[in-house]
Amino acid sequence: MKRSTFRVISAAAALALTASLTACSDSALTEAGEGISASTTAATEPKTLDEEDARAVGEIDVEDVETLSNPVVRWLSFWDLNPANGKPKSVELELFETKYGGTIEYIPTTYETRYSDLSTLVLSGDSPDLFPAADLDTFPGKAVAGMLQPFDDYLDFDSDLWSEGAKKLSDAHTIDGKHYVAVVSTDAGCVIIYNKRIVAENGLDDPADLLAEDNWTWDTFKEMCLEFSDRESNKFAFDGWWFEINFLLTTGTPVISMDDGAITSNLNSAEMERAKNFMLELKRNDLPFPHDEYDWQVYPSCISEGLTLFYPCGIWALYEADLSAYGETDEIMFVPMPRDPDADEYYLPSGVDAYALCKGAQNPEGAAAFMKCKLIAVSDPAAQEIAEKQYREDYGWTDEMLEMWRITKDLTNENPDIDMYAGVSSDVYDMVHNPIKDASYNGKEWSVTRDEISDAVQTALDELNAKIAAGI
C-alpha cells in the first residue's frame, strides 16, 4: 500500500511530547542543543494588528491598570511570545503593550535544555519571570526542586477572570494552597479529526451529529471503527500518537493526579482497567493503524484518501496554514474525544495555556499583569472575534469548525482532565508513558503492564510526597 506523507513524526519525537502541545504550535523553536542565547532581546519585531483589530483591542476595558515600575517581563522558553515567522500578533500582547506599556523580553532556550537553563539562571540570581507550563511537565516536580514560586501574592485566583476550566486546573496545581501554575485557558487536549466525505461514502453516521444527539460515546466510536476497518483493503480505524492517554482521561481518572496536596497513582483503579481493556479489544480487532509495519510513522493524509477513518490529535494540529492533508476545506471536521458511557460526567482531556512564575522572578508584578491580559483576551468578546477571524483567514476554518471548536471548548471547561505523570519526574514519565500504549501497540494485557510498573511508580511518588510534606 502506498501512503502519502503530509507530516511524518518519528516515534522517538512523538513519544517525547506530552499530551498538550498548544503552546508549541506557535513556537519559534531554537536549534536543539543551542541552549541559552547570548542575546536576550525579542527574536523578531512584533507584527502589528490591522487598524480595525487594534482599535477593537484599544476599547477593551482593563480594570485597575497601574503603571508598572518595571515594564519588561523576561520570558524563558523555546518559543517566543512575540510574533514570529509571520504569525499574527496576539491580543494579549497588544493589551500588555498598550494598557501597561509592557514588553516581553525573550530568552531563548531549547525544549531539551529548558529546565537545566532555568535552574542555572535561578541559581545564579538572574531568574527570568515567566516560564511555559503548557506541556504539563512542570508541576509538581519543578516546584519541589525550587525552580518556581507561587503566583498568589500577585494574582487573585478567586476573581471572575478565570473561566470554570482554567480555575479548576489552576487549583489542581497547588501545594499548601499556593498556586505554582496559572492556567489562563483550556483547549481540547485531543480531538478526533475526520473527513466528512469519507464518513458519508462509507455509510457511517457523522460524529458531529452523534455528538449533538449525546450519542458520541466509546460504543459508537467502536462501532464506526469496526464497520470501516478492513485489513485486506489496508483500511484502519485510527492513526496518531495521541489516542491512548487522552482516551484514558475520558474516564475522569488520570494515571497520576494530585489530591489535597498529595500525588496519587491511579494505576490500580477500576477506571484504568476498564479503559485499558477497551483499548485492548480495539487492538484485537485490528483497528489501530499498525505503526510497527510502517516505520513507526503517522499518516494524516490517509484521512482524505479513505484509508484511515479517524486521526486523534491535539487541536493544535488544526492551527496550521495547510490542512490539505485532511481533505478539501469543506470536508474537514473534528469532534471531541468520545464520552465514557460509564463515567458520571463527560470528561475531556484538556490542553492548557499555562505559565509558571520563576523562583526569584525580578518582575513578578509585570508577569501578573501579562497574565491578566491573557485572561482578558480569552474572555472578552472582541478579542474572541479577532481570534476567530484568524482561524478563518490564517487556518482556513469553516463556520462549522468554529462552532465545533466552541462546543468542544465549553465541554472541556465543564470537566477538564489532565494527567500529571509527566510533571512528577522524568523517571515516572518513562515508567508510565510507553507502557500505557502497550495495549494499543502490542496487544499487552493491562494487568501485566500494571503489575510491572505500579510498585516503582508508587515508590517515586512516595519520595516526592515526603519532600512536599517537609515543605518547599
MISE-271904 format. One record per residue (C-alpha): residue in three letters; y negated, x negated, z; residue number from 1. Coordinates in steps of 0.2 Angstrom, whole numbers. Example, Ala and Ser with C-alpha at 12.3 -4.5 7.8 and 13.67 -1.06 7.14 Angstrom:
REM MISE-271904
res, yy, xx, zz, n
ALA, 22, -62, 39, 1
SER, 5, -68, 36, 2
END
This chain:
REM MISE-271904
res, yy, xx, zz, n
MET, 0, 0, 0, 1
LYS, -17, -6, -4, 2
ARG, -30, -3, 10, 3
SER, -48, -7, 5, 4
THR, -58, -15, 19, 5
PHE, -75, -10, 25, 6
ARG, -77, -18, 42, 7
VAL, -62, -29, 47, 8
ILE, -62, -33, 65, 9
SER, -49, -46, 71, 10
ALA, -38, -41, 86, 11
ALA, -45, -55, 96, 12
ALA, -63, -50, 94, 13
ALA, -59, -31, 96, 14
LEU, -49, -33, 112, 15
ALA, -63, -44, 119, 16
LEU, -75, -30, 118, 17
THR, -77, -17, 132, 18
ALA, -77, 2, 129, 19
SER, -96, 4, 127, 20
LEU, -105, -6, 114, 21
THR, -120, 5, 112, 22
ALA, -132, -10, 115, 23
CYS, -123, -21, 104, 24
SER, -126, -10, 89, 25
ASP, -145, -15, 90, 26
SER, -141, -33, 94, 27
ALA, -148, -49, 86, 28
LEU, -133, -60, 90, 29
THR, -136, -78, 93, 30
GLU, -123, -91, 87, 31
ALA, -108, -92, 98, 32
GLY, -109, -107, 110, 33
GLU, -128, -109, 107, 34
GLY, -132, -105, 125, 35
ILE, -150, -103, 131, 36
SER, -163, -106, 118, 37
ALA, -177, -119, 121, 38
SER, -189, -105, 116, 39
THR, -191, -90, 127, 40
THR, -203, -81, 116, 41
ALA, -199, -65, 107, 42
ALA, -187, -68, 92, 43
THR, -197, -58, 80, 44
GLU, -214, -49, 79, 45
PRO, -212, -31, 83, 46
LYS, -211, -19, 69, 47
THR, -224, -6, 72, 48
LEU, -221, 13, 72, 49
ASP, -228, 23, 57, 50
GLU, -245, 31, 61, 51
GLU, -238, 48, 64, 52
ASP, -225, 42, 76, 53
ALA, -237, 30, 85, 54
ARG, -249, 45, 88, 55
ALA, -235, 56, 95, 56
VAL, -230, 42, 107, 57
GLY, -248, 40, 112, 58
GLU, -248, 58, 118, 59
ILE, -233, 56, 129, 60
ASP, -238, 58, 147, 61
VAL, -233, 44, 158, 62
GLU, -237, 49, 176, 63
ASP, -243, 36, 189, 64
VAL, -247, 22, 177, 65
GLU, -253, 7, 186, 66
THR, -259, -9, 179, 67
LEU, -246, -22, 180, 68
SER, -251, -38, 189, 69
ASN, -238, -47, 178, 70
PRO, -236, -38, 161, 71
VAL, -222, -50, 155, 72
VAL, -204, -44, 158, 73
ARG, -191, -58, 155, 74
TRP, -175, -52, 146, 75
LEU, -160, -62, 146, 76
SER, -147, -56, 133, 77
PHE, -138, -59, 117, 78
TRP, -149, -46, 109, 79
ASP, -167, -43, 108, 80
LEU, -177, -28, 115, 81
ASN, -190, -32, 102, 82
PRO, -185, -25, 85, 83
ALA, -177, -37, 73, 84
ASN, -168, -38, 57, 85
GLY, -178, -23, 50, 86
LYS, -173, -11, 65, 87
PRO, -187, 1, 69, 88
LYS, -197, -1, 85, 89
SER, -191, 9, 100, 90
VAL, -201, 22, 108, 91
GLU, -199, 14, 125, 92
LEU, -206, -2, 119, 93
GLU, -221, 7, 111, 94
LEU, -224, 16, 128, 95
PHE, -222, 0, 138, 96
GLU, -235, -9, 127, 97
THR, -247, 5, 126, 98
LYS, -246, 13, 143, 99
TYR, -243, -3, 154, 100
GLY, -249, -17, 142, 101
GLY, -232, -24, 144, 102
THR, -222, -36, 133, 103
ILE, -204, -41, 133, 104
GLU, -200, -60, 133, 105
TYR, -183, -63, 125, 106
ILE, -172, -76, 132, 107
PRO, -158, -78, 120, 108
THR, -140, -82, 126, 109
THR, -123, -78, 118, 110
TYR, -110, -65, 123, 111
GLU, -99, -79, 128, 112
THR, -111, -88, 139, 113
ARG, -122, -75, 146, 114
TYR, -115, -75, 163, 115
SER, -115, -94, 165, 116
ASP, -133, -94, 159, 117
LEU, -138, -80, 171, 118
SER, -130, -90, 185, 119
THR, -139, -106, 180, 120
LEU, -156, -98, 179, 121
VAL, -154, -88, 196, 122
LEU, -148, -104, 205, 123
SER, -162, -114, 198, 124
GLY, -175, -102, 204, 125
ASP, -180, -97, 186, 126
SER, -172, -80, 186, 127
PRO, -175, -68, 172, 128
ASP, -180, -50, 176, 129
LEU, -168, -39, 167, 130
PHE, -150, -41, 160, 131
PRO, -139, -29, 150, 132
ALA, -126, -19, 159, 133
ALA, -120, -8, 144, 134
ASP, -104, -17, 142, 135
LEU, -98, -11, 159, 136
ASP, -93, -29, 164, 137
THR, -107, -32, 176, 138
PHE, -103, -22, 191, 139
PRO, -97, -24, 204, 140
GLY, -91, -42, 201, 141
LYS, -108, -50, 197, 142
ALA, -117, -41, 211, 143
VAL, -104, -48, 224, 144
ALA, -107, -65, 215, 145
GLY, -125, -65, 220, 146
MET, -132, -63, 202, 147
LEU, -140, -46, 204, 148
GLN, -151, -37, 216, 149
PRO, -154, -18, 219, 150
PHE, -167, -8, 210, 151
ASP, -170, 4, 224, 152
ASP, -187, -4, 230, 153
TYR, -194, -1, 213, 154
LEU, -186, 14, 206, 155
ASP, -183, 31, 213, 156
PHE, -166, 37, 209, 157
ASP, -169, 54, 216, 158
SER, -183, 58, 204, 159
ASP, -182, 70, 189, 160
LEU, -182, 57, 176, 161
TRP, -164, 54, 177, 162
SER, -153, 66, 167, 163
GLU, -137, 73, 175, 164
GLY, -125, 60, 167, 165
ALA, -137, 45, 170, 166
LYS, -139, 50, 188, 167
LYS, -121, 51, 191, 168
LEU, -117, 35, 183, 169
SER, -131, 26, 191, 170
ASP, -125, 32, 208, 171
ALA, -107, 25, 203, 172
HIS, -115, 8, 203, 173
THR, -120, 7, 221, 174
ILE, -115, -4, 236, 175
ASP, -121, 1, 253, 176
GLY, -131, 15, 245, 177
LYS, -140, 2, 234, 178
HIS, -141, 4, 215, 179
TYR, -137, -13, 206, 180
VAL, -137, -5, 189, 181
ALA, -149, 8, 182, 182
VAL, -140, 19, 169, 183
VAL, -155, 26, 159, 184
SER, -145, 37, 147, 185
THR, -127, 41, 142, 186
ASP, -120, 42, 125, 187
ALA, -102, 45, 118, 188
GLY, -91, 31, 123, 189
CYS, -79, 36, 109, 190
VAL, -79, 49, 96, 191
ILE, -66, 55, 83, 192
ILE, -73, 51, 66, 193
TYR, -66, 61, 51, 194
ASN, -69, 66, 33, 195
LYS, -71, 85, 31, 196
ARG, -64, 84, 13, 197
ILE, -48, 76, 18, 198
VAL, -46, 88, 33, 199
ALA, -48, 103, 21, 200
GLU, -37, 96, 7, 201
ASN, -23, 94, 20, 202
GLY, -25, 112, 25, 203
LEU, -30, 107, 43, 204
ASP, -42, 116, 55, 205
ASP, -59, 107, 56, 206
PRO, -60, 99, 73, 207
ALA, -78, 104, 74, 208
ASP, -73, 122, 73, 209
LEU, -59, 119, 86, 210
LEU, -72, 112, 97, 211
ALA, -83, 127, 95, 212
GLU, -68, 138, 100, 213
ASP, -64, 127, 115, 214
ASN, -48, 123, 107, 215
TRP, -51, 104, 103, 216
THR, -38, 98, 115, 217
TRP, -24, 85, 117, 218
ASP, -12, 98, 110, 219
THR, -22, 102, 94, 220
PHE, -26, 84, 91, 221
LYS, -7, 80, 91, 222
GLU, -3, 95, 80, 223
MET, -15, 89, 67, 224
CYS, -8, 71, 68, 225
LEU, 10, 77, 66, 226
GLU, 5, 88, 51, 227
PHE, -4, 74, 42, 228
SER, 6, 59, 45, 229
ASP, 19, 53, 33, 230
ARG, 27, 36, 34, 231
GLU, 34, 37, 17, 232
SER, 17, 40, 9, 233
ASN, 9, 27, 21, 234
LYS, -1, 41, 30, 235
PHE, -5, 38, 48, 236
ALA, -14, 49, 61, 237
PHE, -27, 37, 68, 238
ASP, -34, 19, 67, 239
GLY, -45, 9, 78, 240
TRP, -45, -2, 94, 241
TRP, -54, 11, 105, 242
PHE, -42, 25, 107, 243
GLU, -31, 21, 122, 244
ILE, -44, 18, 136, 245
ASN, -55, 31, 130, 246
PHE, -41, 44, 129, 247
LEU, -36, 40, 147, 248
LEU, -54, 44, 153, 249
THR, -52, 62, 147, 250
THR, -41, 65, 162, 251
GLY, -56, 61, 173, 252
THR, -47, 47, 181, 253
PRO, -51, 29, 176, 254
VAL, -40, 14, 178, 255
ILE, -52, 7, 191, 256
SER, -65, 17, 200, 257
MET, -77, 14, 214, 258
ASP, -77, 27, 228, 259
ASP, -88, 27, 244, 260
GLY, -91, 8, 241, 261
ALA, -73, 3, 239, 262
ILE, -65, -2, 222, 263
THR, -49, 8, 219, 264
SER, -34, 6, 207, 265
ASN, -28, 22, 199, 266
LEU, -13, 14, 190, 267
ASN, -1, 24, 201, 268
SER, -10, 41, 198, 269
ALA, -1, 56, 190, 270
GLU, -15, 57, 178, 271
MET, -12, 40, 172, 272
GLU, 6, 43, 170, 273
ARG, 3, 60, 160, 274
ALA, -9, 52, 148, 275
LYS, 2, 36, 145, 276
ASN, 17, 47, 142, 277
PHE, 7, 57, 129, 278
MET, 2, 42, 120, 279
LEU, 20, 35, 120, 280
GLU, 25, 51, 112, 281
LEU, 12, 49, 99, 282
LYS, 19, 31, 95, 283
ARG, 37, 38, 95, 284
ASN, 32, 50, 81, 285
ASP, 24, 35, 71, 286
LEU, 7, 42, 72, 287
PRO, -4, 27, 76, 288
PHE, -9, 15, 62, 289
PRO, 4, 1, 63, 290
HIS, -8, -14, 66, 291
ASP, 6, -26, 68, 292
GLU, 11, -23, 49, 293
TYR, -7, -26, 43, 294
ASP, -13, -42, 51, 295
TRP, -20, -33, 66, 296
GLN, -35, -27, 56, 297
VAL, -43, -10, 56, 298
TYR, -47, 0, 40, 299
PRO, -61, 13, 42, 300
SER, -61, 16, 23, 301
CYS, -44, 24, 24, 302
ILE, -53, 39, 31, 303
SER, -61, 43, 15, 304
GLU, -45, 38, 5, 305
GLY, -35, 51, 14, 306
LEU, -23, 38, 21, 307
THR, -29, 40, 39, 308
LEU, -34, 56, 47, 309
PHE, -45, 50, 62, 310
TYR, -55, 35, 67, 311
PRO, -58, 34, 85, 312
CYS, -73, 23, 89, 313
GLY, -89, 21, 99, 314
ILE, -103, 32, 92, 315
TRP, -112, 15, 88, 316
ALA, -101, 14, 73, 317
LEU, -112, 28, 65, 318
TYR, -128, 19, 69, 319
GLU, -126, 9, 53, 320
ALA, -136, 8, 37, 321
ASP, -120, 11, 27, 322
LEU, -107, 24, 32, 323
SER, -99, 25, 15, 324
ALA, -83, 19, 21, 325
TYR, -80, 36, 29, 326
GLY, -85, 46, 13, 327
GLU, -99, 54, 5, 328
THR, -114, 59, 16, 329
ASP, -109, 77, 17, 330
GLU, -91, 73, 21, 331
ILE, -93, 63, 36, 332
MET, -91, 71, 53, 333
PHE, -86, 67, 71, 334
VAL, -81, 76, 87, 335
PRO, -79, 70, 105, 336
MET, -63, 65, 112, 337
PRO, -51, 80, 114, 338
ARG, -51, 89, 130, 339
ASP, -37, 86, 143, 340
PRO, -29, 104, 144, 341
ASP, -23, 100, 162, 342
ALA, -40, 92, 169, 343
ASP, -51, 103, 179, 344
GLU, -66, 99, 168, 345
TYR, -70, 92, 151, 346
TYR, -71, 74, 155, 347
LEU, -78, 62, 142, 348
PRO, -79, 43, 140, 349
SER, -97, 38, 142, 350
GLY, -106, 24, 133, 351
VAL, -121, 19, 144, 352
ASP, -138, 12, 141, 353
ALA, -139, 2, 157, 354
TYR, -148, -13, 165, 355
ALA, -147, -24, 180, 356
LEU, -161, -32, 190, 357
CYS, -158, -51, 191, 358
LYS, -157, -59, 208, 359
GLY, -174, -67, 212, 360
ALA, -182, -57, 197, 361
GLN, -200, -64, 196, 362
ASN, -207, -47, 189, 363
PRO, -197, -33, 197, 364
GLU, -212, -21, 196, 365
GLY, -213, -24, 177, 366
ALA, -194, -22, 175, 367
ALA, -195, -5, 184, 368
ALA, -210, 1, 173, 369
PHE, -200, -3, 157, 370
MET, -185, 7, 165, 371
LYS, -197, 21, 167, 372
CYS, -202, 20, 149, 373
LYS, -184, 20, 144, 374
LEU, -181, 36, 154, 375
ILE, -196, 45, 147, 376
ALA, -191, 40, 129, 377
VAL, -174, 48, 132, 378
SER, -180, 65, 139, 379
ASP, -197, 68, 130, 380
PRO, -195, 80, 115, 381
ALA, -207, 70, 104, 382
ALA, -198, 54, 107, 383
GLN, -182, 63, 103, 384
GLU, -189, 69, 87, 385
ILE, -193, 51, 82, 386
ALA, -175, 46, 86, 387
GLU, -168, 60, 76, 388
LYS, -179, 55, 61, 389
GLN, -172, 38, 62, 390
TYR, -154, 44, 62, 391
ARG, -158, 54, 46, 392
GLU, -169, 41, 37, 393
ASP, -160, 25, 43, 394
TYR, -142, 30, 45, 395
GLY, -141, 45, 33, 396
TRP, -135, 58, 46, 397
THR, -135, 76, 41, 398
ASP, -141, 90, 52, 399
GLU, -123, 94, 56, 400
MET, -120, 77, 63, 401
LEU, -136, 78, 73, 402
GLU, -131, 94, 80, 403
MET, -114, 87, 85, 404
TRP, -122, 72, 92, 405
ARG, -132, 84, 104, 406
ILE, -117, 94, 108, 407
THR, -107, 78, 112, 408
LYS, -121, 71, 122, 409
ASP, -123, 87, 133, 410
LEU, -104, 87, 136, 411
THR, -104, 69, 141, 412
ASN, -119, 71, 153, 413
GLU, -109, 85, 162, 414
ASN, -94, 75, 166, 415
PRO, -96, 57, 161, 416
ASP, -82, 45, 164, 417
ILE, -82, 26, 164, 418
ASP, -70, 13, 169, 419
MET, -74, -2, 180, 420
TYR, -59, -13, 177, 421
ALA, -70, -25, 166, 422
GLY, -83, -26, 179, 423
VAL, -72, -32, 193, 424
SER, -67, -49, 186, 425
SER, -61, -57, 170, 426
ASP, -43, -58, 178, 427
VAL, -42, -40, 181, 428
TYR, -48, -36, 164, 429
ASP, -34, -47, 157, 430
MET, -21, -39, 168, 431
VAL, -27, -21, 163, 432
HIS, -34, -21, 145, 433
ASN, -20, -26, 134, 434
PRO, -6, -19, 144, 435
ILE, -14, -2, 144, 436
LYS, -12, -2, 125, 437
ASP, 6, -6, 126, 438
ALA, 12, 12, 124, 439
SER, 2, 14, 108, 440
TYR, 5, -3, 101, 441
ASN, 23, -7, 106, 442
GLY, 30, 9, 112, 443
LYS, 32, 2, 130, 444
GLU, 36, 14, 144, 445
TRP, 21, 16, 156, 446
SER, 32, 14, 172, 447
VAL, 37, -3, 166, 448
THR, 19, -9, 162, 449
ARG, 13, -1, 179, 450
ASP, 26, -10, 189, 451
GLU, 22, -26, 181, 452
ILE, 3, -26, 184, 453
SER, -1, -14, 199, 454
ASP, 3, -27, 213, 455
ALA, -8, -41, 205, 456
VAL, -22, -29, 202, 457
GLN, -22, -22, 219, 458
THR, -22, -40, 226, 459
ALA, -38, -44, 216, 460
LEU, -46, -28, 222, 461
ASP, -42, -31, 240, 462
GLU, -50, -48, 239, 463
LEU, -66, -41, 231, 464
ASN, -67, -26, 243, 465
ALA, -66, -39, 258, 466
LYS, -81, -48, 251, 467
ILE, -90, -31, 249, 468
ALA, -86, -27, 267, 469
ALA, -93, -44, 273, 470
GLY, -109, -40, 265, 471
ILE, -118, -45, 249, 472
END
